[in-house]
Amino acid sequence: MKKYLFAIGMMFLISISIKASNEAYEKAMRTEIQKLYRAGSVQDLQQSANVFSRIAEMNKEEWLPDYYAAWAYANMGFRTDGGIQEKDGFFGQAKMHAKKAASISPNNSEIVAMQGFIIMGELSVDPNSRGQSLSPIAMQTFAKAIELNRQNPRAIFMMAQMENGMAQFFGQGPEKACGLVDASLKLFEKEASEAKEGALEPMWGKNMAAQMKAECP
């Protein structure tokens, strides 16, 4: 009887410990996600990337910390005024974190879309020399993300960006790209209406899609 009561007591203590750990993780993630979405400078993004890296180290079974670290580094690559080497360094860090996230959660549409976002960033560093090799890879990556989840607005919006770039390069109209933007905006609206308060899942991209929509005829 004593052994039984002891076992019950231990299970109770373990459950309390796990719950406290989960609550601490979620609180830290919510706080840093809000900071990340407000980050304006490369320095602010670097601070968020560092925090998410630490959270990832302490929560090796969670894919979201590495996902957000990848998002921070990718945005650093887009926003920095540095040269090719610095930009590539940021995108390299982003790829490393995205790869770690993918190893934790394979075939995850959000992670695959992030990998496409990073490739798109590498392409933007030197479009003339990288466009021919990286454009098809970016398109294929976004297509895979959409196939994995046709309700993912980020995957569809970033495919729209690629389609728009391809249309401009070949002197074609923006109809296909704008149609994809419209589809993504509907999904962004749906996502916002269904989102739970304090959700940790990715919610970014709507403002970017709206800006692109404003440029459509």
Backbone as a chain_set.jsonl record, in Angstrom:
{"seq": "MKKYLFAIGMMFLISISIKASNEAYEKAMRTEIQKLYRAGSVQDLQQSANVFSRIAEMNKEEWLPDYYAAWAYANMGFRTDGGIQEKDGFFGQAKMHAKKAASISPNNSEIVAMQGFIIMGELSVDPNSRGQSLSPIAMQTFAKAIELNRQNPRAIFMMAQMENGMAQFFGQGPEKACGLVDASLKLFEKEASEAKEGALEPMWGKNMAAQMKAECP", "coords": {"N": [[0.827, -1.204, 0.0], [1.929, 1.244, 0.824], [3.922, 1.503, -1.091], [2.344, 1.795, -3.35], [0.99, 4.209, -2.827], [3.196, 5.858, -2.75], [4.07, 5.72, -5.411], [1.879, 6.878, -6.725], [2.064, 9.436, -5.663], [4.53, 10.273, -6.708], [3.964, 10.293, -9.454], [2.11, 12.34, -9.499], [3.684, 14.524, -8.719], [5.462, 14.6, -10.86], [3.737, 15.195, -12.963], [2.932, 17.761, -12.241], [5.383, 19.066, -12.432], [5.927, 18.829, -15.19], [3.789, 20.286, -16.25], [4.371, 22.836, -15.221], [6.771, 23.291, -16.514], [5.933, 23.331, -19.205], [4.274, 25.573, -19.151], [6.123, 27.583, -18.588], [7.699, 27.458, -20.876], [5.811, 28.15, -22.887], [5.126, 30.744, -22.065], [7.581, 32.089, -22.325], [7.949, 31.824, -25.073], [5.695, 33.2, -26.134], [6.21, 35.828, -25.262], [8.625, 36.405, -26.611], [7.935, 36.04, -29.286], [6.169, 38.145, -29.725], [7.976, 40.274, -29.425], [9.645, 39.711, -31.582], [7.981, 40.078, -33.836], [7.709, 42.795, -33.67], [10.214, 43.719, -34.104], [12.514, 45.994, -35.415], [15.086, 46.573, -36.302], [18.247, 45.165, -37.423], [19.737, 44.534, -35.214], [17.775, 44.2, -33.227], [16.48, 41.952, -34.262], [18.576, 40.123, -34.109], [18.843, 39.854, -31.348], [16.396, 38.589, -30.754], [16.749, 36.233, -32.213], [18.848, 35.092, -30.777], [17.58, 34.598, -28.314], [15.544, 32.77, -29.066], [17.177, 30.699, -29.921], [18.313, 29.888, -27.51], [15.998, 29.025, -26.17], [15.341, 26.909, -27.828], [17.468, 25.181, -27.326], [16.881, 24.401, -24.751], [14.514, 23.115, -25.074], [14.371, 20.682, -26.766], [12.608, 19.084, -28.124], [10.771, 20.648, -29.358], [9.715, 22.32, -32.285], [9.136, 24.949, -32.953], [10.782, 27.036, -31.684], [13.254, 26.936, -33.131], [12.234, 27.42, -35.654], [11.338, 30.105, -35.444], [13.772, 31.313, -34.862], [15.027, 30.885, -37.29], [13.379, 32.474, -38.899], [13.956, 34.987, -37.872], [16.72, 35.254, -38.503], [16.566, 35.063, -41.313], [15.166, 37.402, -41.935], [17.042, 39.221, -41.05], [18.933, 38.857, -43.027], [17.56, 39.899, -45.226], [17.233, 42.563, -44.436], [19.683, 43.748, -43.717], [22.286, 46.142, -44.386], [24.66, 45.286, -45.168], [27.252, 43.576, -47.104], [27.432, 40.951, -49.656], [28.632, 38.74, -48.38], [27.941, 39.075, -45.662], [25.132, 39.011, -45.8], [24.736, 36.413, -46.828], [25.764, 35.022, -44.686], [23.827, 35.432, -42.677], [21.61, 34.197, -43.926], [22.615, 31.654, -44.036], [22.706, 30.933, -41.311], [19.963, 30.989, -40.865], [19.15, 28.829, -42.486], [20.334, 26.712, -41.109], [18.884, 26.659, -38.679], [16.308, 26.208, -39.67], [16.666, 23.685, -40.756], [17.123, 22.21, -38.431], [14.617, 22.504, -37.219], [13.065, 21.126, -39.095], [14.024, 18.561, -38.752], [12.924, 17.901, -36.361], [10.196, 18.149, -36.813], [9.161, 16.693, -39.401], [8.106, 17.142, -42.845], [6.502, 19.392, -42.502], [4.435, 21.953, -43.344], [4.764, 24.692, -42.716], [7.464, 24.873, -42.003], [8.72, 24.014, -44.353], [7.856, 26.04, -46.072], [9.228, 28.143, -44.857], [11.841, 27.364, -45.434], [11.777, 27.767, -48.18], [11.433, 30.539, -48.186], [13.898, 31.339, -47.218], [15.598, 30.465, -49.271], [14.656, 32.136, -51.266], [15.578, 34.507, -50.221], [18.377, 34.125, -50.404], [18.571, 34.115, -53.163], [17.855, 36.757, -53.704], [20.084, 38.146, -52.939], [21.944, 38.122, -55.012], [20.621, 38.312, -57.76], [21.198, 38.16, -60.526], [23.265, 36.279, -60.912], [22.361, 34.123, -59.46], [19.734, 33.6, -60.008], [18.931, 31.776, -62.085], [19.625, 29.258, -61.071], [18.538, 29.14, -58.463], [15.857, 30.033, -58.539], [14.08, 27.961, -59.644], [14.326, 26.08, -57.566], [13.307, 27.428, -55.347], [10.64, 27.765, -56.2], [9.82, 25.087, -56.389], [10.058, 24.363, -53.724], [8.145, 25.984, -52.421], [5.91, 24.979, -53.715], [5.862, 22.4, -52.677], [5.361, 23.007, -49.977], [2.78, 24.042, -50.189], [1.451, 21.804, -51.144], [1.639, 20.163, -48.919], [0.033, 21.531, -47.132], [-2.698, 23.055, -48.073], [-3.976, 25.146, -46.968], [-2.228, 26.953, -45.989], [-1.404, 30.16, -45.696], [1.007, 31.587, -45.89], [2.739, 30.049, -47.462], [1.388, 30.146, -49.92], [1.307, 32.903, -50.439], [4.064, 33.5, -50.661], [4.702, 31.962, -52.858], [3.27, 33.456, -54.687], [4.852, 35.769, -54.724], [7.164, 34.759, -55.964], [6.083, 33.983, -58.426], [5.366, 36.479, -59.391], [7.85, 37.714, -59.691], [8.946, 36.052, -61.675], [7.156, 36.544, -63.749], [7.671, 39.259, -64.29], [10.302, 39.061, -65.151], [10.072, 37.604, -67.533], [8.494, 39.279, -68.957], [5.726, 39.104, -68.691], [2.209, 39.262, -67.716], [0.762, 40.13, -64.443], [-1.283, 38.483, -63.605], [-1.521, 35.768, -62.673], [0.083, 35.773, -60.367], [-1.239, 37.724, -58.846], [-3.692, 36.515, -58.49], [-2.968, 34.433, -56.786], [-2.177, 35.937, -54.577], [-4.635, 37.014, -53.794], [-5.903, 34.65, -53.012], [-4.274, 33.941, -50.856], [-4.76, 36.046, -49.059], [-7.429, 35.61, -48.338], [-7.099, 33.262, -46.932], [-5.444, 34.18, -44.898], [-7.254, 35.8, -43.522], [-9.086, 33.875, -42.678], [-7.402, 32.37, -41.03], [-6.831, 34.252, -39.013], [-9.361, 34.563, -37.889], [-9.812, 32.11, -36.757], [-7.787, 31.711, -34.993], [-6.428, 30.929, -31.819], [-6.277, 32.688, -28.737], [-3.117, 33.813, -27.778], [-1.763, 31.89, -29.216], [0.99, 29.957, -30.434], [1.733, 29.341, -32.979], [2.874, 30.157, -36.343], [1.919, 33.354, -37.608], [2.476, 35.35, -39.32], [2.798, 37.56, -42.214], [0.484, 38.618, -43.422], [0.348, 41.449, -43.722], [2.374, 41.879, -45.58], [1.338, 40.531, -47.776], [-0.896, 42.109, -48.246], [0.303, 44.49, -49.044], [1.434, 43.704, -51.447], [-0.885, 43.091, -52.837], [-1.938, 45.635, -53.169], [-0.473, 46.564, -55.265], [-1.378, 45.195, -57.401], [-3.19, 45.136, -60.518]], "CA": [[0.0, 0.0, 0.0], [2.814, 2.402, 0.89], [4.571, 1.633, -2.398], [1.328, 2.286, -4.277], [0.795, 5.624, -2.537], [4.425, 6.554, -3.157], [4.057, 5.803, -6.873], [0.863, 7.876, -7.078], [2.621, 10.738, -5.295], [5.579, 10.609, -7.666], [3.314, 10.623, -10.72], [1.489, 13.655, -9.306], [4.755, 15.524, -8.729], [5.995, 14.668, -12.219], [2.754, 15.897, -13.795], [3.017, 19.181, -11.88], [6.643, 19.568, -12.977], [5.769, 18.942, -16.645], [2.886, 21.401, -16.499], [5.099, 24.076, -14.942], [7.753, 23.444, -17.583], [5.201, 23.728, -20.406], [3.808, 26.949, -18.977], [7.292, 28.452, -18.698], [8.058, 27.463, -22.296], [4.815, 28.913, -23.643], [5.236, 32.154, -21.684], [8.796, 32.62, -22.943], [7.717, 31.894, -26.519], [4.756, 34.29, -26.424], [6.903, 37.095, -25.044], [9.63, 36.651, -27.64], [7.261, 36.152, -30.586], [5.682, 39.524, -29.804], [9.146, 41.121, -29.672], [10.143, 39.435, -32.926], [7.106, 40.716, -34.815], [7.895, 44.245, -33.58], [11.629, 44.035, -34.321], [12.694, 46.887, -36.55], [16.473, 46.633, -36.745], [18.999, 43.91, -37.444], [20.13, 44.263, -33.836], [16.6, 43.648, -32.541], [16.285, 40.599, -34.782], [19.64, 39.285, -33.559], [18.486, 39.559, -29.957], [15.345, 37.572, -30.773], [17.352, 34.977, -32.685], [19.611, 34.53, -29.653], [16.637, 34.078, -27.32], [14.923, 31.556, -29.602], [18.208, 29.652, -29.926], [18.414, 29.372, -26.138], [14.769, 28.271, -25.895], [15.457, 25.657, -28.584], [18.413, 24.307, -26.624], [16.235, 23.889, -23.533], [13.29, 22.391, -25.448], [14.853, 20.045, -27.986], [11.518, 18.38, -28.807], [9.883, 21.654, -29.935], [10.219, 22.858, -33.548], [8.85, 26.375, -33.127], [11.893, 27.958, -31.387], [14.178, 26.984, -34.264], [11.51, 28.061, -36.756], [11.37, 31.559, -35.269], [15.168, 31.731, -35.007], [15.25, 30.926, -38.738], [12.659, 33.643, -39.419], [14.716, 36.175, -37.464], [17.944, 35.34, -39.309], [16.202, 35.351, -42.699], [14.844, 38.826, -42.017], [18.301, 39.944, -40.938], [19.535, 38.812, -44.351], [16.833, 40.817, -46.098], [17.258, 43.956, -43.977], [21.007, 44.302, -43.49], [22.912, 46.943, -45.43], [25.97, 44.7, -45.417], [27.516, 43.012, -48.412], [26.998, 39.59, -49.968], [29.117, 37.8, -47.368], [27.145, 39.225, -44.45], [23.794, 38.517, -46.089], [24.811, 34.956, -46.916], [25.971, 34.51, -43.326], [22.525, 35.402, -42.005], [20.774, 33.162, -44.537], [23.196, 30.376, -43.628], [22.197, 30.675, -39.966], [18.541, 30.682, -41.012], [19.05, 27.469, -43.022], [20.695, 25.776, -40.05], [17.763, 26.537, -37.744], [15.194, 25.585, -40.383], [16.99, 22.265, -40.861], [16.874, 21.625, -37.113], [13.159, 22.436, -37.043], [12.563, 20.064, -39.97], [14.392, 17.256, -38.186], [11.992, 17.664, -35.247], [8.845, 18.043, -37.37], [9.295, 16.504, -40.853], [6.943, 17.375, -43.712], [5.707, 20.459, -41.899], [4.262, 22.979, -44.374], [5.323, 25.973, -42.269], [8.929, 24.793, -42.061], [9.098, 23.953, -45.766], [7.68, 27.401, -46.59], [10.346, 28.927, -44.332], [13.023, 27.009, -46.224], [11.623, 28.483, -49.444], [11.661, 31.959, -47.888], [15.35, 31.513, -47.089], [16.145, 30.343, -50.628], [14.293, 33.373, -51.936], [16.507, 35.506, -49.708], [19.68, 33.892, -51.03], [18.425, 34.547, -54.553], [17.789, 38.222, -53.751], [21.417, 38.698, -52.699], [22.588, 38.298, -56.315], [19.664, 37.705, -58.698], [21.76, 37.923, -61.853], [24.065, 35.049, -60.951], [21.713, 33.023, -58.739], [18.341, 33.426, -60.415], [18.702, 30.582, -62.9], [19.761, 28.038, -60.269], [17.732, 29.124, -57.244], [14.422, 30.262, -58.778], [13.316, 26.7, -59.693], [14.339, 25.424, -56.254], [12.352, 28.161, -54.508], [9.302, 27.435, -56.684], [9.551, 23.702, -55.999], [9.915, 24.318, -52.263], [6.831, 26.537, -52.089], [4.904, 24.027, -54.206], [5.805, 21.317, -51.692], [4.696, 23.535, -48.779], [1.349, 24.141, -50.5], [0.94, 20.432, -51.226], [1.529, 19.652, -47.55], [-1.095, 22.213, -46.481], [-3.251, 24.035, -49.011], [-4.548, 26.239, -46.182], [-1.115, 27.736, -45.446], [-1.367, 31.42, -46.454], [2.378, 32.035, -46.117], [3.259, 29.309, -48.608], [0.727, 30.633, -51.129], [1.744, 34.277, -50.68], [5.449, 33.522, -51.14], [4.642, 31.483, -54.243], [2.834, 34.618, -55.461], [6.02, 36.635, -54.921], [8.017, 34.145, -56.968], [5.386, 34.079, -59.712], [5.445, 37.877, -59.818], [9.213, 37.934, -60.167], [9.113, 35.337, -62.937], [6.369, 37.252, -64.764], [8.402, 40.477, -64.651], [11.511, 38.663, -65.884], [9.703, 37.159, -68.875], [7.642, 40.276, -69.582], [4.343, 38.641, -68.683], [1.315, 39.977, -66.819], [0.783, 39.692, -63.046], [-2.572, 37.885, -63.258], [-1.37, 34.557, -61.864], [0.61, 36.17, -59.058], [-2.279, 38.454, -58.116], [-4.69, 35.528, -58.087], [-2.435, 33.746, -55.605], [-2.244, 36.886, -53.457], [-6.036, 37.038, -53.356], [-6.156, 33.393, -52.292], [-3.568, 33.978, -49.57], [-5.427, 36.995, -48.167], [-8.611, 34.937, -47.808], [-6.635, 32.306, -45.928], [-4.981, 34.959, -43.739], [-8.461, 36.199, -42.795], [-9.588, 32.667, -42.026], [-6.455, 32.043, -39.969], [-7.017, 35.211, -37.919], [-10.664, 34.338, -37.253], [-9.791, 30.833, -36.05], [-6.63, 31.651, -34.099], [-6.667, 30.983, -30.379], [-5.502, 33.733, -28.065], [-1.827, 33.354, -27.269], [-1.253, 30.773, -30.012], [2.407, 30.082, -30.764], [1.956, 29.013, -34.382], [3.15, 31.324, -37.195], [0.774, 34.177, -38.035], [3.019, 36.494, -40.047], [2.695, 37.596, -43.658], [-0.711, 39.269, -43.95], [0.657, 42.818, -44.157], [3.176, 41.771, -46.799], [0.421, 40.156, -48.851], [-1.739, 43.279, -48.521], [1.128, 45.434, -49.797], [1.537, 43.202, -52.816], [-2.219, 43.225, -53.429], [-2.12, 47.042, -53.547], [0.247, 46.792, -56.515], [-2.034, 44.447, -58.464], [-4.117, 45.968, -61.282]], "C": [[0.862, 1.255, 0.0], [3.499, 2.635, -0.459], [3.611, 2.218, -3.426], [1.116, 3.786, -4.092], [2.011, 6.452, -2.964], [4.455, 6.761, -4.67], [3.061, 6.861, -7.345], [1.393, 9.281, -6.806], [3.68, 11.195, -6.287], [4.983, 11.02, -9.012], [2.688, 12.012, -10.649], [2.539, 14.759, -9.379], [5.334, 15.701, -10.129], [5.05, 15.452, -13.114], [2.769, 17.395, -13.512], [4.27, 19.812, -12.49], [6.548, 19.782, -14.479], [4.891, 20.132, -16.994], [3.593, 22.734, -16.29], [6.116, 24.356, -16.044], [7.094, 23.915, -18.871], [4.747, 25.18, -20.322], [4.951, 27.936, -19.117], [7.722, 28.578, -20.16], [7.097, 28.341, -23.095], [4.888, 30.405, -23.33], [6.447, 32.79, -22.356], [8.602, 32.788, -24.446], [6.792, 33.054, -26.867], [5.445, 35.646, -26.32], [7.85, 37.406, -26.191], [9.024, 36.756, -29.037], [6.744, 37.572, -30.773], [6.835, 40.481, -30.088], [9.65, 40.954, -31.103], [9.302, 40.139, -33.978], [7.242, 42.233, -34.799], [9.313, 44.687, -33.937], [11.81, 44.886, -35.578], [14.095, 46.863, -37.127], [17.099, 45.247, -36.764], [19.411, 43.525, -36.023], [18.976, 43.654, -33.034], [16.348, 42.199, -32.974], [17.34, 39.644, -34.231], [19.349, 38.9, -32.109], [17.409, 38.475, -29.889], [15.9, 36.227, -31.21], [18.122, 34.297, -31.561], [18.688, 33.905, -28.613], [15.999, 32.783, -27.816], [15.924, 30.399, -29.65], [18.352, 29.035, -28.543], [17.179, 28.545, -25.77], [14.824, 26.921, -26.604], [16.377, 24.675, -27.878], [17.779, 23.671, -25.392], [14.986, 23.06, -23.825], [13.53, 21.689, -26.784], [13.76, 19.315, -28.757], [10.559, 19.347, -29.505], [10.492, 22.246, -31.207], [10.074, 24.366, -33.676], [10.007, 27.308, -32.756], [12.897, 28.065, -32.534], [13.525, 27.628, -35.48], [11.603, 29.583, -36.638], [12.798, 32.104, -35.316], [15.513, 31.838, -36.49], [14.593, 32.16, -39.35], [13.416, 34.933, -39.094], [15.961, 36.335, -38.325], [17.636, 35.651, -40.773], [15.888, 36.834, -42.876], [16.08, 39.698, -41.838], [19.002, 39.986, -42.295], [18.871, 39.776, -45.314], [17.079, 42.279, -45.725], [18.651, 44.568, -43.849], [21.494, 45.112, -44.684], [24.294, 46.409, -45.78], [26.07, 44.089, -46.8], [27.046, 41.576, -48.546], [27.402, 38.612, -48.876], [28.283, 37.871, -46.089], [25.726, 38.68, -44.662], [23.78, 36.987, -46.13], [25.027, 34.318, -45.547], [24.66, 34.406, -42.56], [21.634, 34.308, -42.585], [21.306, 31.763, -44.203], [22.733, 29.979, -42.235], [20.715, 30.293, -40.015], [18.349, 29.25, -41.496], [19.351, 26.428, -41.955], [19.527, 25.572, -39.092], [16.547, 25.888, -38.412], [15.417, 24.08, -40.518], [16.743, 21.555, -39.528], [15.384, 21.476, -36.854], [12.573, 21.295, -37.858], [12.902, 18.679, -39.439], [13.469, 16.885, -37.024], [10.584, 17.406, -35.772], [8.926, 17.916, -38.892], [7.979, 16.773, -41.593], [5.953, 18.361, -43.093], [5.639, 21.615, -42.906], [4.885, 24.307, -43.976], [6.845, 25.976, -42.378], [9.405, 24.765, -43.505], [8.947, 25.339, -46.412], [8.801, 28.313, -46.103], [11.624, 28.625, -45.109], [12.966, 27.686, -47.598], [11.894, 29.969, -49.291], [13.148, 32.257, -47.816], [16.025, 31.42, -48.458], [15.855, 31.613, -51.426], [15.211, 34.508, -51.481], [17.889, 35.362, -50.316], [19.671, 34.343, -52.485], [18.502, 36.072, -54.65], [19.148, 38.879, -53.54], [22.121, 38.996, -54.02], [21.716, 37.649, -57.391], [20.277, 37.35, -60.048], [22.515, 36.603, -61.94], [23.348, 33.856, -60.314], [20.305, 32.699, -59.233], [18.074, 32.12, -61.129], [18.744, 29.309, -62.063], [18.786, 27.979, -59.101], [16.239, 29.336, -57.474], [13.626, 28.958, -58.856], [13.241, 25.997, -58.344], [13.341, 26.097, -55.318], [10.923, 27.804, -54.895], [8.907, 26.028, -56.252], [9.308, 23.591, -54.492], [8.563, 24.865, -51.837], [5.708, 25.612, -52.569], [4.749, 22.86, -53.233], [5.072, 21.775, -50.435], [3.193, 23.62, -48.994], [0.721, 22.753, -50.556], [0.728, 19.845, -49.836], [0.35, 20.271, -46.802], [-1.606, 23.324, -47.379], [-3.938, 25.2, -48.295], [-3.467, 27.134, -45.585], [-0.968, 29.038, -46.236], [0.04, 31.901, -46.761], [2.981, 31.342, -47.338], [2.684, 29.865, -49.912], [1.173, 32.055, -51.463], [3.167, 34.314, -51.235], [5.564, 32.921, -52.537], [4.202, 32.627, -55.16], [4.0, 35.557, -55.734], [6.941, 36.075, -56.003], [7.386, 34.242, -58.355], [5.457, 35.506, -60.27], [6.833, 38.2, -60.37], [9.454, 37.269, -61.512], [8.37, 36.053, -64.064], [7.084, 38.52, -65.226], [9.624, 40.143, -65.506], [11.184, 38.309, -67.331], [8.755, 38.126, -69.589], [6.186, 39.867, -69.673], [3.515, 39.446, -67.686], [1.3, 39.383, -65.414], [-0.461, 38.896, -62.621], [-2.434, 36.671, -62.343], [-0.912, 34.894, -60.452], [-0.472, 36.849, -58.225], [-3.404, 37.525, -57.674], [-4.25, 34.763, -56.851], [-2.461, 34.652, -54.376], [-3.663, 36.949, -52.91], [-6.365, 35.793, -52.534], [-5.492, 33.408, -50.921], [-4.264, 34.908, -48.581], [-6.695, 36.4, -47.566], [-8.215, 33.956, -46.709], [-6.077, 33.013, -44.693], [-6.171, 35.389, -42.882], [-9.032, 35.012, -42.019], [-8.711, 32.286, -40.844], [-6.662, 32.951, -38.758], [-8.314, 34.946, -37.168], [-10.673, 33.068, -36.409], [-8.679, 30.733, -35.012], [-7.05, 31.744, -32.636], [-5.77, 32.049, -29.761], [-4.213, 33.149, -27.495], [-1.236, 32.187, -28.036], [0.205, 31.025, -30.405], [2.7, 29.862, -32.246], [2.176, 30.286, -35.211], [1.874, 32.029, -37.646], [1.218, 35.335, -38.93], [2.694, 36.419, -41.541], [1.526, 38.376, -44.222], [-0.412, 40.674, -44.472], [1.464, 42.815, -45.45], [2.288, 41.435, -47.992], [-0.463, 41.337, -49.245], [-0.977, 44.318, -49.331], [1.264, 44.995, -51.254], [0.204, 43.333, -53.539], [-2.455, 44.651, -53.917], [-1.428, 47.369, -54.87], [-0.358, 46.038, -57.688], [-3.029, 45.355, -59.217], [-5.569, 45.701, -60.902]], "O": [[0.58, 2.213, -0.721], [3.646, 3.768, -0.916], [4.001, 3.028, -4.265], [1.068, 4.541, -5.062], [1.886, 7.571, -3.461], [4.816, 7.834, -5.153], [3.355, 7.643, -8.25], [1.2, 10.197, -7.606], [3.723, 12.366, -6.662], [5.442, 11.978, -9.634], [2.73, 12.77, -11.618], [2.326, 15.794, -10.011], [5.659, 16.817, -10.536], [5.484, 16.272, -13.923], [2.637, 18.206, -14.429], [4.233, 20.934, -12.995], [7.027, 20.792, -14.995], [5.196, 20.894, -17.912], [3.434, 23.657, -17.089], [6.304, 25.5, -16.458], [7.621, 24.791, -19.557], [4.826, 25.924, -21.3], [4.78, 29.007, -19.699], [8.066, 29.666, -20.623], [7.528, 29.178, -23.889], [4.729, 31.237, -24.223], [6.358, 33.894, -22.893], [9.042, 33.782, -25.025], [7.072, 33.811, -27.796], [5.28, 36.505, -27.186], [7.88, 38.531, -26.691], [9.544, 37.483, -29.883], [6.866, 38.141, -31.858], [6.694, 41.397, -30.897], [10.032, 41.925, -31.755], [9.843, 40.732, -34.911], [6.932, 42.893, -35.79], [9.585, 45.881, -34.058], [11.325, 44.542, -36.656], [14.277, 47.107, -38.32], [16.562, 44.292, -36.204], [19.432, 42.346, -35.67], [19.172, 42.716, -32.262], [16.043, 41.337, -32.15], [17.038, 38.492, -33.921], [19.581, 37.763, -31.699], [17.492, 37.557, -29.073], [15.554, 35.194, -30.636], [18.061, 33.077, -31.407], [18.967, 32.825, -28.092], [15.919, 31.807, -27.072], [15.549, 29.245, -29.442], [18.494, 27.819, -28.407], [17.295, 27.495, -25.138], [14.403, 25.907, -26.048], [16.099, 23.477, -27.835], [18.101, 22.538, -25.035], [14.46, 22.384, -22.94], [12.955, 22.065, -27.805], [13.957, 18.962, -29.919], [9.627, 18.906, -30.178], [11.66, 22.633, -31.208], [10.815, 24.996, -34.431], [10.21, 28.302, -33.452], [13.342, 29.163, -32.87], [14.196, 28.311, -36.254], [11.91, 30.268, -37.614], [13.014, 33.232, -35.759], [16.207, 32.766, -36.904], [15.175, 32.814, -40.215], [13.507, 35.844, -39.917], [16.233, 37.427, -38.824], [18.362, 36.417, -41.408], [16.301, 37.446, -43.86], [16.162, 40.787, -42.406], [19.587, 41.001, -42.673], [19.545, 40.404, -46.131], [17.129, 43.14, -46.602], [18.785, 45.792, -43.87], [21.165, 44.817, -45.833], [25.012, 47.001, -46.586], [25.108, 44.083, -47.567], [26.355, 41.048, -47.675], [26.613, 37.752, -48.486], [27.956, 36.839, -45.502], [25.19, 37.974, -43.807], [22.91, 36.351, -45.535], [24.541, 33.22, -45.278], [24.41, 33.414, -41.876], [20.981, 33.575, -41.842], [20.536, 30.807, -44.101], [22.404, 28.816, -41.998], [20.271, 29.393, -39.302], [17.49, 28.531, -40.984], [18.703, 25.383, -41.899], [19.213, 24.438, -38.731], [15.838, 25.105, -37.78], [14.476, 23.294, -40.409], [16.221, 20.441, -39.497], [14.935, 20.453, -36.337], [11.693, 20.577, -37.386], [12.149, 17.729, -39.654], [13.257, 15.707, -36.739], [9.864, 16.555, -35.25], [8.778, 18.91, -39.603], [6.893, 16.644, -41.029], [4.738, 18.177, -43.158], [6.667, 22.184, -43.273], [5.478, 24.983, -44.816], [7.441, 26.969, -42.796], [10.389, 25.423, -43.846], [9.796, 25.76, -47.197], [9.275, 29.165, -46.854], [12.401, 29.533, -45.407], [13.991, 28.128, -48.117], [12.509, 30.589, -50.159], [13.607, 33.296, -48.29], [16.919, 32.208, -48.767], [16.708, 32.1, -52.168], [15.575, 35.372, -52.279], [18.508, 36.353, -50.702], [20.658, 34.89, -52.977], [19.133, 36.613, -55.558], [19.347, 40.034, -53.916], [22.815, 40.005, -54.14], [22.033, 36.564, -57.878], [19.908, 36.341, -60.647], [22.41, 35.891, -62.939], [23.688, 32.706, -60.595], [19.754, 31.646, -58.911], [17.104, 31.427, -60.822], [17.981, 28.377, -62.319], [18.265, 26.913, -58.775], [15.428, 28.863, -56.679], [12.591, 28.845, -58.2], [12.223, 25.39, -58.011], [12.616, 25.425, -54.585], [10.085, 27.567, -54.025], [7.784, 25.806, -55.8], [8.458, 22.821, -54.045], [7.899, 24.276, -50.983], [4.68, 25.48, -51.905], [3.637, 22.389, -52.992], [4.259, 21.034, -49.883], [2.415, 23.308, -48.092], [-0.395, 22.546, -50.081], [-0.239, 19.12, -49.6], [-0.259, 19.628, -45.948], [-1.019, 24.404, -47.44], [-4.423, 26.13, -48.939], [-3.77, 27.99, -44.755], [-0.448, 29.014, -47.352], [0.259, 32.556, -47.781], [3.654, 31.978, -48.149], [3.41, 30.034, -50.891], [1.392, 32.381, -52.63], [3.452, 35.065, -52.168], [6.428, 33.323, -53.315], [4.701, 32.755, -56.279], [4.13, 36.085, -56.838], [7.437, 36.815, -56.852], [8.066, 34.545, -59.336], [5.593, 35.702, -61.477], [6.966, 38.876, -61.39], [10.092, 37.85, -62.39], [8.872, 36.162, -65.183], [7.102, 38.822, -66.419], [9.94, 40.852, -66.462], [11.925, 38.667, -68.247], [8.272, 37.838, -70.684], [5.488, 40.237, -70.617], [4.062, 40.223, -66.903], [1.769, 38.264, -65.208], [-0.674, 38.66, -61.431], [-3.151, 36.558, -61.349], [-1.442, 34.374, -59.47], [-0.603, 36.575, -57.032], [-3.999, 37.721, -56.615], [-5.061, 34.477, -55.97], [-2.733, 34.193, -53.267], [-3.864, 36.939, -51.696], [-7.021, 35.874, -51.495], [-6.072, 32.945, -49.939], [-4.349, 34.596, -47.393], [-7.005, 36.659, -46.403], [-8.898, 33.832, -45.692], [-6.215, 32.516, -43.575], [-6.1, 35.345, -41.654], [-9.409, 35.138, -40.854], [-9.215, 31.923, -39.781], [-6.67, 32.485, -37.618], [-8.365, 35.087, -35.946], [-11.446, 32.956, -35.458], [-8.635, 29.776, -34.239], [-7.918, 32.538, -32.272], [-4.648, 32.276, -30.213], [-4.226, 32.122, -26.818], [-0.297, 31.551, -27.556], [0.6, 32.159, -30.673], [3.797, 30.166, -32.714], [1.721, 31.364, -34.83], [0.887, 31.391, -38.014], [0.412, 36.206, -39.258], [2.359, 35.356, -42.063], [1.56, 38.767, -45.389], [-0.874, 41.044, -45.551], [1.253, 43.663, -46.317], [2.46, 41.983, -49.081], [-0.746, 41.545, -50.425], [-1.551, 44.959, -50.211], [1.215, 45.816, -52.17], [0.172, 43.651, -54.728], [-3.092, 44.861, -54.95], [-1.774, 48.355, -55.52], [0.074, 46.201, -58.829], [-3.637, 46.239, -58.615], [-6.477, 46.322, -61.455]]}, "num_chains": 1, "name": "protein.A"}
